[in-house]
Amino acid sequence: MIAFLTRHFRRRRLKPVVSTLPARIVKSFAATGHCTFGQAKRVIEDLHLPQSVQPYAYVAVCNQSELEMPLHLSGDDYKRLRAELLDLFNLSSPDFKIKDLLKGRRYDQGNSAHVSLGGGVVTDGGHGSGAG
């Protein structure tokens, strides 16, 4: 039971890393494979992701080579964090890309509505919103 709860809370804490972050990266930079460290840092700061999930956020959207210098993240640590995300969110491959994280998520580039970190729906006047 404790293992189940631990997994549940870890998954809940990391959900923005595999849903909100990739959607915002695509919206801001049109990156579908991986993004740069600078792009990831900007979006992570904009989303106010907690320190505890930031390493996961970087490995979810950046190549390992992008993170060697700024985060001093070893290849083994990179693989371990990605493996945790793979397991928690039933991703198809340890080599997942941003576009893979968007599959099955409620994100459509033609509709700028997205789920906020607070759980509500936020719109910015996208297609079909009636704003304008």
C-alpha positions in Angstrom: 0.0 0.0 0.0 2.8 2.4 0.8 4.5 1.7 -2.5 1.3 2.4 -4.3 0.9 5.8 -2.5 4.5 6.7 -3.0 4.1 6.0 -6.8 0.8 7.9 -6.9 2.3 11.0 -5.3 5.5 10.9 -7.4 3.4 10.6 -10.5 1.2 13.5 -9.4 4.2 15.7 -8.6 5.8 14.9 -12.0 2.7 15.2 -14.2 3.4 18.8 -15.2 6.8 17.7 -16.5 5.3 15.3 -19.1 2.1 17.3 -19.9 2.3 21.1 -19.3 6.0 21.5 -20.0 6.2 19.9 -23.4 3.0 21.7 -24.5 4.5 25.0 -23.5 7.9 24.2 -25.2 6.0 23.5 -28.4 3.9 26.6 -28.1 6.9 28.8 -27.4 9.6 27.3 -29.6 8.0 24.8 -31.9 10.5 22.1 -30.7 9.1 18.6 -31.3 12.3 16.5 -30.7 14.4 18.2 -28.0 14.9 21.8 -27.0 18.0 23.6 -25.8 18.9 24.1 -22.2 18.1 27.8 -22.4 14.6 27.2 -23.9 13.9 24.6 -21.2 15.1 26.9 -18.4 12.9 29.7 -19.6 9.8 27.6 -19.7 10.6 25.8 -16.4 11.0 29.2 -14.7 7.8 30.6 -16.4 5.9 27.5 -15.0 7.4 27.9 -11.6 8.2 24.2 -11.4 9.5 23.2 -8.0 13.2 22.6 -7.5 12.5 18.9 -6.8 11.1 18.2 -10.3 13.4 20.4 -12.3 16.0 17.7 -13.1 13.1 15.6 -14.4 11.9 18.5 -16.5 15.3 19.1 -18.1 15.8 15.4 -18.9 12.3 15.1 -20.4 12.8 17.8 -23.0 16.6 18.1 -23.5 19.3 15.9 -25.0 21.9 14.6 -22.5 24.6 16.6 -24.2 22.7 19.8 -23.5 22.8 19.1 -19.7 26.4 18.0 -19.2 27.8 21.5 -18.6 25.0 23.5 -17.0 23.6 20.8 -14.7 26.7 18.5 -14.4 24.4 15.6 -15.1 26.1 12.3 -15.9 24.9 10.0 -18.7 23.9 7.5 -16.0 21.8 10.1 -14.1 20.2 11.2 -17.3 19.2 7.6 -18.2 18.0 7.0 -14.6 15.7 10.0 -14.5 14.3 9.2 -18.0 13.7 5.6 -17.0 11.7 6.8 -14.0 9.6 9.0 -16.2 9.2 6.1 -18.7 8.0 3.8 -15.9 5.7 6.3 -14.1 4.0 7.5 -17.3 4.1 4.3 -19.4 6.0 6.0 -22.2 6.8 3.9 -25.3 10.6 4.2 -25.3 13.5 5.5 -23.1 14.4 7.6 -26.1 11.2 9.6 -26.0 11.0 13.1 -27.5 8.8 16.1 -26.8 6.4 15.0 -29.5 6.1 11.6 -27.8 5.1 13.3 -24.6 2.4 15.2 -26.4 0.8 12.0 -27.8 -2.3 11.1 -25.7 -2.1 14.5 -23.9 -4.8 17.1 -24.4 -2.8 19.5 -26.5 -3.6 20.6 -30.0 -1.5 23.2 -31.7 -4.6 24.6 -33.4 -6.3 25.2 -30.0 -4.3 27.2 -27.5 -6.3 26.0 -24.5 -4.2 24.0 -22.0 -4.4 22.7 -18.5 -2.7 24.9 -16.0 -0.6 23.7 -13.1 -3.5 24.5 -10.9 -5.7 22.1 -12.7 -8.0 24.6 -14.4 -8.3 25.3 -18.1 -6.6 28.5 -19.3 -7.3 30.0 -22.7 -5.5 32.8 -24.4 -7.9 33.6 -27.1 -7.1 30.7 -29.3 -9.2 29.3 -32.1 -12.7 28.8 -31.1 -12.4 30.7 -27.8 -14.7 33.6 -28.9 -12.0 36.1 -27.9 -10.9 38.7 -30.3 
